[in-house]
């Protein structure tokens, strides 16, 4: 079942789908297509209600529009949210059928939206999506070409950004700096490995105890309770879980000098960006530094090489530092400046050129 196009003030379209056979509902939000097809991953989660799922899709798709714009990609912003039913984890639940059905929904949009994996999805899930549509990436890589799990590329872009911010703020590398990583999924754990190799002292936290336990064993990380990590003394806070972690209260209690992580929509509201700036905390806009994954997805979809992904991901910290310097010169919070830049690119209809 499909609800027809539902335009919103800030989005080109929001599509609603439901599969009676599996009980799965989906929202595909298309923020903009002025730069190209709306590209963004599919998030598969249990949501409390429909409104929460819609809000997630709307915020994430807008973030993807800004992310793709600042990364210089010929894509607009979109996002899909799958509302998993209560029996989604049952042994007899047909996950393959669910993603094949989702693929048909993507196909019905005639290329307006290109999907890939996000939270709750895998390369194997995208292969199932690919049974029903050609508008999908995040598939197994072919020799010499981009593809596969985008998480390592996301982690690399964030790591390079953390390095650049540490040099800017502390005048040194990461050796012996205390770095707190919240959320040890694929991206967060890969980041821990990179940070450990760079000599950082790790604090780790996750609602699932397995990730922190493994990080403690492999990297000598100190485990912190999930609710406590934003308030623990550290040099750099790295949010890699779900969004909305930087609230008025958590920013007030934050003891880090830098915030730079992979999670989308880290700020509860745009006001928290100014609040961080007022406290002297250097904040890296999430959609700028976590663009490595979509860079890989875009390169795969366009048939480009792994080398092209490497080059583009390596450019992320330079764009970040350009933003930071302009923010300091204009005395404008980094999130507000990044939003302004991204909106200007989207409005222009022309992908930005990156050095």
KEPADO-886176 format. One record per residue (C-alpha): residue number from 1; residue in three letters; x, y, z. Coordinates in nm, 4 decimals. Layout:
BEGIN
(rec NUM "ala" (X Y Z))
...
***
This chain:
BEGIN
(rec 1 "unk" (0.0000 0.0000 0.0000))
(rec 2 "unk" (0.1365 0.3423 -0.0960))
(rec 3 "unk" (0.0313 0.6914 0.0011))
(rec 4 "unk" (0.0820 0.9364 -0.2821))
(rec 5 "unk" (0.3317 1.2206 -0.2841))
(rec 6 "unk" (0.3054 1.4361 0.0261))
(rec 7 "unk" (0.5056 1.7571 -0.0163))
(rec 8 "unk" (0.6243 1.9408 0.2933))
(rec 9 "unk" (0.7564 2.2935 0.3324))
(rec 10 "unk" (1.1198 2.1826 0.3646))
(rec 11 "unk" (1.1062 1.8565 0.1679))
(rec 12 "unk" (1.0218 1.7813 -0.1914))
(rec 13 "unk" (0.8277 1.4690 -0.0995))
(rec 14 "unk" (0.7603 1.2142 0.1730))
(rec 15 "unk" (0.6370 0.8691 0.0740))
(rec 16 "unk" (0.4623 0.6199 0.3023))
(rec 17 "unk" (0.4536 0.2457 0.2378))
(rec 18 "unk" (0.3152 -0.0564 0.4200))
(rec 19 "unk" (0.3432 -0.4292 0.3539))
(rec 20 "unk" (0.0496 -0.6234 0.4950))
(rec 21 "unk" (0.2329 -0.9558 0.4641))
(rec 22 "unk" (0.5255 -0.8667 0.6911))
(rec 23 "unk" (0.3747 -0.5762 0.8856))
(rec 24 "unk" (0.6643 -0.3516 0.7824))
(rec 25 "unk" (0.6032 0.0187 0.7309))
(rec 26 "unk" (0.8442 0.2551 0.5590))
(rec 27 "unk" (0.8928 0.6259 0.5135))
(rec 28 "unk" (1.1108 0.7540 0.2306))
(rec 29 "unk" (1.1840 1.1251 0.2692))
(rec 30 "unk" (1.3211 1.3166 -0.0281))
(rec 31 "unk" (1.4598 1.6477 0.0898))
(rec 32 "unk" (1.5970 1.7748 -0.2415))
(rec 33 "unk" (1.6980 1.6634 -0.5898))
(rec 34 "unk" (1.8442 1.9891 -0.7206))
(rec 35 "unk" (2.1966 1.8412 -0.7228))
(rec 36 "unk" (2.0897 1.4966 -0.8441))
(rec 37 "unk" (1.8926 1.1932 -0.7193))
(rec 38 "unk" (1.8279 1.1948 -0.3463))
(rec 39 "unk" (2.0857 0.9609 -0.1931))
(rec 40 "unk" (2.0876 0.8300 0.1618))
(rec 41 "unk" (2.0789 0.5047 0.3521))
(rec 42 "unk" (1.7974 0.2931 0.4869))
(rec 43 "unk" (1.7582 0.2775 0.8654))
(rec 44 "unk" (1.5766 -0.0298 1.0033))
(rec 45 "unk" (1.4665 0.0107 1.3653))
(rec 46 "unk" (1.1829 -0.0405 1.6097))
(rec 47 "unk" (1.0112 0.2959 1.6594))
(rec 48 "unk" (0.7728 0.3860 1.9373))
(rec 49 "unk" (0.5267 0.5342 1.6904))
(rec 50 "unk" (0.4823 0.6616 1.3373))
(rec 51 "unk" (0.5547 1.0239 1.4270))
(rec 52 "unk" (0.8971 0.9316 1.5672))
(rec 53 "unk" (0.9808 0.7465 1.2463))
(rec 54 "unk" (0.8712 1.0381 1.0280))
(rec 55 "unk" (1.0718 1.2870 1.2337))
(rec 56 "unk" (1.3787 1.0653 1.2023))
(rec 57 "unk" (1.3359 1.0363 0.8254))
(rec 58 "unk" (1.2866 1.4115 0.7838))
(rec 59 "unk" (1.5907 1.5107 0.9903))
(rec 60 "unk" (1.8138 1.2449 0.8402))
(rec 61 "unk" (1.7178 1.3291 0.4808))
(rec 62 "unk" (1.7886 1.6978 0.5390))
(rec 63 "unk" (2.1229 1.6017 0.6891))
(rec 64 "unk" (2.1973 1.3908 0.3810))
(rec 65 "unk" (2.1216 1.6871 0.1548))
(rec 66 "unk" (2.3749 1.8970 0.3447))
(rec 67 "unk" (2.6249 1.6118 0.3653))
(rec 68 "unk" (2.6168 1.5463 -0.0087))
(rec 69 "unk" (2.6325 1.9173 -0.0860))
(rec 70 "unk" (2.9423 1.9842 0.1240))
(rec 71 "unk" (3.1101 1.6675 -0.0041))
(rec 72 "unk" (3.0736 1.7905 -0.3619))
(rec 73 "unk" (2.8620 1.4927 -0.4674))
(rec 74 "unk" (2.6112 1.5045 -0.7558))
(rec 75 "unk" (2.3293 1.3854 -0.5304))
(rec 76 "unk" (2.0483 1.5385 -0.3335))
(rec 77 "unk" (1.9359 1.4281 0.0107))
(rec 78 "unk" (1.7069 1.1422 0.0997))
(rec 79 "unk" (1.6551 0.8799 0.3671))
(rec 80 "unk" (1.4480 0.5693 0.4211))
(rec 81 "unk" (1.3205 0.4448 0.7541))
(rec 82 "unk" (1.1861 0.0929 0.7992))
(rec 83 "unk" (0.9583 0.0553 1.1023))
(rec 84 "unk" (1.0309 -0.3014 1.2111))
(rec 85 "unk" (0.7368 -0.4979 1.3505))
(rec 86 "unk" (0.7467 -0.6637 1.6913))
(rec 87 "unk" (0.8310 -1.0039 1.5414))
(rec 88 "unk" (1.1226 -0.8793 1.3302))
(rec 89 "unk" (1.3757 -1.0674 1.5429))
(rec 90 "unk" (1.1787 -1.3927 1.5413))
(rec 91 "unk" (1.3452 -1.6914 1.3670))
(rec 92 "unk" (1.0611 -1.7238 1.1163))
(rec 93 "unk" (1.0568 -1.3561 1.0145))
(rec 94 "unk" (1.1408 -1.3284 0.6443))
(rec 95 "unk" (1.4032 -1.0521 0.6419))
(rec 96 "unk" (1.4935 -1.1137 0.2787))
(rec 97 "unk" (1.1333 -1.0684 0.1717))
(rec 98 "unk" (1.1143 -0.7458 0.3720))
(rec 99 "unk" (1.4105 -0.5952 0.1898))
(rec 100 "unk" (1.2949 -0.7216 -0.1492))
(rec 101 "unk" (0.9651 -0.5454 -0.0799))
(rec 102 "unk" (1.1524 -0.2315 0.0212))
(rec 103 "unk" (1.3421 -0.2551 -0.3088))
(rec 104 "unk" (1.0127 -0.2480 -0.4978))
(rec 105 "unk" (0.9142 0.0650 -0.3082))
(rec 106 "unk" (1.2446 0.2284 -0.4032))
(rec 107 "unk" (1.1958 0.1207 -0.7649))
(rec 108 "unk" (0.8494 0.2808 -0.7692))
(rec 109 "unk" (1.0122 0.6233 -0.7269))
(rec 110 "unk" (1.1837 0.5886 -1.0681))
(rec 111 "unk" (1.5309 0.6880 -0.9523))
(rec 112 "unk" (1.4342 0.9897 -0.7422))
(rec 113 "unk" (1.5901 0.8107 -0.4430))
(rec 114 "unk" (1.9007 0.5897 -0.4223))
(rec 115 "unk" (1.9345 0.3749 -0.1116))
(rec 116 "unk" (2.2146 0.1969 0.0768))
(rec 117 "unk" (2.2670 0.0494 0.4234))
(rec 118 "unk" (2.2439 0.2493 0.7432))
(rec 119 "unk" (2.1740 0.1587 1.1062))
(rec 120 "unk" (2.0150 -0.1853 1.1309))
(rec 121 "unk" (2.1045 -0.2881 0.7747))
(rec 122 "unk" (2.3865 -0.4833 0.6117))
(rec 123 "unk" (2.5489 -0.5512 0.2764))
(rec 124 "unk" (2.3403 -0.8707 0.2585))
(rec 125 "unk" (2.0225 -0.6691 0.3113))
(rec 126 "unk" (2.1174 -0.4396 0.0236))
(rec 127 "unk" (2.1717 -0.7451 -0.1953))
(rec 128 "unk" (1.8099 -0.8385 -0.1234))
(rec 129 "unk" (1.7043 -0.4813 -0.2099))
(rec 130 "unk" (1.8980 -0.5228 -0.5344))
(rec 131 "unk" (1.6699 -0.8096 -0.6356))
(rec 132 "unk" (1.3961 -0.5503 -0.6869))
(rec 133 "unk" (1.5693 -0.2271 -0.7887))
(rec 134 "unk" (1.8814 -0.0909 -0.9558))
(rec 135 "unk" (1.8684 0.2226 -0.7389))
(rec 136 "unk" (2.0817 0.0750 -0.4609))
(rec 137 "unk" (2.4453 0.0802 -0.3490))
(rec 138 "unk" (2.6370 -0.0638 -0.0561))
(rec 139 "unk" (2.6656 -0.3941 -0.2438))
(rec 140 "unk" (2.9740 -0.6202 -0.2415))
(rec 141 "unk" (3.2680 -0.4444 -0.4022))
(rec 142 "unk" (3.3937 -0.5538 -0.7416))
(rec 143 "unk" (3.7704 -0.5693 -0.8017))
(rec 144 "unk" (3.9179 -0.2181 -0.8201))
(rec 145 "unk" (3.5815 -0.0476 -0.7806))
(rec 146 "unk" (3.4169 0.1200 -0.4849))
(rec 147 "unk" (3.1546 -0.0709 -0.2913))
(rec 148 "unk" (3.0944 -0.2868 0.0114))
(rec 149 "unk" (3.0304 -0.1807 0.3688))
(rec 150 "unk" (3.0601 0.2014 0.3912))
(rec 151 "unk" (3.1245 0.2001 0.7680))
(rec 152 "unk" (3.5083 0.1870 0.7487))
(rec 153 "unk" (3.5090 0.4920 0.5215))
(rec 154 "unk" (3.2831 0.6802 0.7620))
(rec 155 "unk" (3.5211 0.5947 1.0450))
(rec 156 "unk" (3.8242 0.7057 0.8467))
(rec 157 "unk" (3.6769 1.0464 0.7626))
(rec 158 "unk" (3.5831 1.1090 1.1258))
(rec 159 "unk" (3.9267 0.9951 1.2459))
(rec 160 "unk" (4.1077 1.2278 1.0060))
(rec 161 "unk" (3.8826 1.5110 1.1247))
(rec 162 "unk" (3.9586 1.4361 1.4909))
(rec 163 "unk" (4.3305 1.4458 1.4114))
(rec 164 "unk" (4.2948 1.7841 1.2391))
(rec 165 "unk" (4.0930 1.9327 1.5265))
(rec 166 "unk" (4.3409 1.8044 1.7847))
(rec 167 "unk" (4.6272 1.9739 1.6011))
(rec 168 "unk" (4.4235 2.2945 1.5826))
(rec 169 "unk" (4.3150 2.2977 1.9467))
(rec 170 "unk" (4.6079 2.1275 2.1244))
(rec 171 "unk" (4.8915 2.1741 1.8762))
(rec 172 "unk" (4.9684 1.8031 1.8788))
(rec 173 "unk" (4.8570 1.4623 1.7618))
(rec 174 "unk" (4.6341 1.2232 1.9545))
(rec 175 "unk" (4.9060 1.0612 2.1645))
(rec 176 "unk" (4.7871 1.0409 2.5289))
(rec 177 "unk" (4.4735 1.2490 2.4660))
(rec 178 "unk" (4.1627 1.1143 2.6389))
(rec 179 "unk" (3.8947 1.0363 2.3814))
(rec 180 "unk" (3.5446 0.9197 2.4751))
(rec 181 "unk" (3.3601 0.7157 2.2119))
(rec 182 "unk" (2.9861 0.6728 2.2624))
(rec 183 "unk" (2.8406 0.3919 2.0527))
(rec 184 "unk" (3.0523 0.0976 1.9394))
(rec 185 "unk" (2.8723 -0.0235 1.6324))
(rec 186 "unk" (3.0628 -0.0824 1.3112))
(rec 187 "unk" (3.1747 0.2793 1.2778))
(rec 188 "unk" (3.2420 0.3418 1.6467))
(rec 189 "unk" (3.4498 0.0275 1.6902))
(rec 190 "unk" (3.6505 0.0985 1.3732))
(rec 191 "unk" (3.7149 0.4479 1.5104))
(rec 192 "unk" (3.8388 0.3029 1.8391))
(rec 193 "unk" (4.0908 0.0952 1.6496))
(rec 194 "unk" (4.2216 0.3991 1.4605))
(rec 195 "unk" (4.2317 0.6135 1.7747))
(rec 196 "unk" (4.4149 0.3421 1.9671))
(rec 197 "unk" (4.6739 0.3103 1.6908))
(rec 198 "unk" (4.7243 0.6885 1.7120))
(rec 199 "unk" (4.7991 0.6647 2.0858))
(rec 200 "unk" (4.4755 0.7980 2.2319))
(rec 201 "unk" (4.3491 0.6840 2.5719))
(rec 202 "unk" (3.9986 0.5509 2.5179))
(rec 203 "unk" (3.6798 0.5789 2.7186))
(rec 204 "unk" (3.4027 0.3703 2.5633))
(rec 205 "unk" (3.0305 0.3332 2.6136))
(rec 206 "unk" (2.7407 0.1460 2.4551))
(rec 207 "unk" (2.4026 0.0117 2.5624))
(rec 208 "unk" (2.5257 -0.3232 2.4300))
(rec 209 "unk" (2.8056 -0.4348 2.6632))
(rec 210 "unk" (2.9767 -0.6542 2.4034))
(rec 211 "unk" (3.1423 -0.3682 2.2113))
(rec 212 "unk" (3.2940 -0.1956 2.5152))
(rec 213 "unk" (3.4096 -0.5292 2.6555))
(rec 214 "unk" (3.5915 -0.6103 2.3325))
(rec 215 "unk" (3.7403 -0.2585 2.3172))
(rec 216 "unk" (3.8665 -0.2979 2.6729))
(rec 217 "unk" (4.0380 -0.6231 2.5778))
(rec 218 "unk" (4.1865 -0.5084 2.2482))
(rec 219 "unk" (4.2618 -0.1436 2.3158))
(rec 220 "unk" (4.2828 -0.1158 2.6930))
(rec 221 "unk" (3.9769 0.1092 2.6884))
(rec 222 "unk" (3.8019 0.2159 3.0075))
(rec 223 "unk" (3.4315 0.1332 3.0085))
(rec 224 "unk" (3.1886 0.4086 3.1098))
(rec 225 "unk" (2.8132 0.3759 3.1677))
(rec 226 "unk" (2.6169 0.5042 2.8654))
(rec 227 "unk" (2.4356 0.7784 3.0576))
(rec 228 "unk" (2.7578 0.9075 3.2125))
(rec 229 "unk" (2.9984 0.9411 2.9231))
(rec 230 "unk" (2.9050 1.2971 2.8128))
(rec 231 "unk" (2.9854 1.4241 3.1625))
(rec 232 "unk" (3.3179 1.2440 3.2137))
(rec 233 "unk" (3.6354 1.4536 3.1863))
(rec 234 "unk" (3.7983 1.3992 2.8455))
(rec 235 "unk" (3.9728 1.5923 2.5722))
(rec 236 "unk" (3.7538 1.4822 2.2810))
(rec 237 "unk" (3.3971 1.3497 2.2819))
(rec 238 "unk" (3.3080 1.1237 1.9874))
(rec 239 "unk" (2.9306 1.0539 1.9581))
(rec 240 "unk" (2.8726 0.7478 1.7379))
(rec 241 "unk" (2.5342 0.6270 1.8620))
(rec 242 "unk" (2.1931 0.7653 1.7626))
(rec 243 "unk" (2.1156 1.1367 1.7418))
(rec 244 "unk" (2.0008 1.4040 1.9831))
(rec 245 "unk" (2.2742 1.3393 2.2397))
(rec 246 "unk" (2.3802 1.7058 2.2658))
(rec 247 "unk" (2.0947 1.8600 2.4621))
(rec 248 "unk" (2.0947 2.1800 2.6625))
(rec 249 "unk" (2.1647 1.9766 2.9757))
(rec 250 "unk" (2.4375 1.7516 2.8327))
(rec 251 "unk" (2.6193 2.0445 2.6717))
(rec 252 "unk" (2.6086 2.2287 3.0031))
(rec 253 "unk" (2.7727 1.9319 3.1759))
(rec 254 "unk" (3.0157 1.8430 2.8949))
(rec 255 "unk" (3.3813 1.8389 2.9983))
(rec 256 "unk" (3.5408 1.7906 2.6546))
(rec 257 "unk" (3.7169 2.0568 2.4468))
(rec 258 "unk" (3.6217 1.9020 2.1111))
(rec 259 "unk" (3.3126 1.7196 1.9855))
(rec 260 "unk" (3.3613 1.5238 1.6645))
(rec 261 "unk" (3.1716 1.2035 1.5937))
(rec 262 "unk" (2.9950 0.9882 1.3377))
(rec 263 "unk" (2.6389 1.0017 1.4742))
(rec 264 "unk" (2.3846 1.1879 1.2640))
(rec 265 "unk" (2.1856 1.4767 1.4129))
(rec 266 "unk" (2.3967 1.5034 1.7284))
(rec 267 "unk" (2.2492 1.8416 1.8216))
(rec 268 "unk" (1.9058 1.8245 1.9826))
(rec 269 "unk" (1.8367 2.1672 1.8292))
(rec 270 "unk" (2.0466 2.4182 1.6353))
(rec 271 "unk" (2.0727 2.6204 1.9585))
(rec 272 "unk" (2.3103 2.3616 2.1023))
(rec 273 "unk" (2.5682 2.4555 1.8390))
(rec 274 "unk" (2.5786 2.8108 1.9737))
(rec 275 "unk" (2.5758 2.6766 2.3283))
(rec 276 "unk" (2.8866 2.4697 2.2519))
(rec 277 "unk" (3.0549 2.7710 2.0915))
(rec 278 "unk" (2.9723 2.9887 2.3932))
(rec 279 "unk" (3.1404 2.7304 2.6155))
(rec 280 "unk" (3.4502 2.7274 2.3961))
(rec 281 "unk" (3.3881 2.3726 2.2711))
(rec 282 "unk" (3.5020 2.3099 1.9149))
(rec 283 "unk" (3.2152 2.1299 1.7405))
(rec 284 "unk" (3.2533 1.9469 1.4083))
(rec 285 "unk" (2.9205 1.9398 1.2184))
(rec 286 "unk" (2.8350 1.5717 1.1935))
(rec 287 "unk" (2.7254 1.5686 0.8306))
(rec 288 "unk" (3.0566 1.7197 0.7232))
(rec 289 "unk" (3.2898 1.4774 0.9025))
(rec 290 "unk" (3.0862 1.1558 0.8635))
(rec 291 "unk" (3.0572 1.1830 0.4843))
(rec 292 "unk" (3.3013 0.8986 0.4140))
(rec 293 "unk" (3.0242 0.6404 0.3899))
(rec 294 "unk" (2.8140 0.8309 0.1370))
(rec 295 "unk" (3.1285 0.9163 -0.0594))
(rec 296 "unk" (3.1888 0.5426 -0.0967))
(rec 297 "unk" (2.8230 0.4774 -0.1802))
(rec 298 "unk" (2.8221 0.7525 -0.4431))
(rec 299 "unk" (3.1441 0.6265 -0.6006))
(rec 300 "unk" (3.0024 0.2733 -0.6170))
(rec 301 "unk" (2.6790 0.3934 -0.7761))
(rec 302 "unk" (2.8741 0.5975 -1.0339))
(rec 303 "unk" (3.1152 0.3112 -1.1100))
(rec 304 "unk" (3.4225 0.4862 -0.9677))
(rec 305 "unk" (3.7332 0.3320 -0.8144))
(rec 306 "unk" (3.8386 0.2818 -0.4547))
(rec 307 "unk" (4.1191 0.5301 -0.5184))
(rec 308 "unk" (3.8613 0.8018 -0.5882))
(rec 309 "unk" (3.6992 0.7278 -0.2514))
(rec 310 "unk" (4.0355 0.7481 -0.0776))
(rec 311 "unk" (4.1013 1.0872 -0.2367))
(rec 312 "unk" (3.7636 1.2341 -0.1461))
(rec 313 "unk" (3.7669 1.1067 0.2120))
(rec 314 "unk" (4.1139 1.2544 0.2582))
(rec 315 "unk" (3.9674 1.5942 0.1659))
(rec 316 "unk" (3.7190 1.5955 0.4567))
(rec 317 "unk" (3.9546 1.7418 0.7225))
(rec 318 "unk" (4.0623 2.0238 0.4900))
(rec 319 "unk" (3.6985 2.1253 0.4374))
(rec 320 "unk" (3.6399 2.1017 0.8105))
(rec 321 "unk" (3.9338 2.3249 0.8968))
(rec 322 "unk" (3.8290 2.5788 0.6354))
(rec 323 "unk" (3.4915 2.5889 0.8102))
(rec 324 "unk" (3.6513 2.6189 1.1548))
(rec 325 "unk" (3.8737 2.9078 1.0487))
(rec 326 "unk" (3.5813 3.0904 0.8884))
(rec 327 "unk" (3.3707 3.0248 1.1987))
(rec 328 "unk" (3.6371 3.1778 1.4188))
(rec 329 "unk" (3.6804 3.4768 1.1873))
(rec 330 "unk" (3.3080 3.5509 1.1572))
(rec 331 "unk" (3.2282 3.4463 1.5172))
(rec 332 "unk" (2.9492 3.2218 1.3893))
(rec 333 "unk" (2.8846 2.8763 1.5365))
(rec 334 "unk" (3.0194 2.6003 1.3125))
(rec 335 "unk" (2.6816 2.4294 1.2717))
(rec 336 "unk" (2.5119 2.7514 1.1600))
(rec 337 "unk" (2.7882 2.8276 0.9126))
(rec 338 "unk" (2.7853 2.4731 0.7724))
(rec 339 "unk" (2.4057 2.4834 0.7324))
(rec 340 "unk" (2.4326 2.8127 0.5464))
(rec 341 "unk" (2.7012 2.6831 0.3127))
(rec 342 "unk" (2.5092 2.3642 0.2382))
(rec 343 "unk" (2.1815 2.5465 0.1718))
(rec 344 "unk" (2.3568 2.7796 -0.0701))
(rec 345 "unk" (2.4970 2.4830 -0.2635))
(rec 346 "unk" (2.1575 2.3078 -0.2751))
(rec 347 "unk" (1.9907 2.6300 -0.3903))
(rec 348 "unk" (2.2498 2.6778 -0.6646))
(rec 349 "unk" (2.1677 2.3428 -0.8226))
(rec 350 "unk" (2.5360 2.2835 -0.8937))
(rec 351 "unk" (2.7564 2.0392 -0.6981))
(rec 352 "unk" (3.0421 2.2218 -0.5274))
(rec 353 "unk" (3.3981 2.1715 -0.6476))
(rec 354 "unk" (3.6298 2.0321 -0.3830))
(rec 355 "unk" (4.0035 2.0732 -0.3965))
***
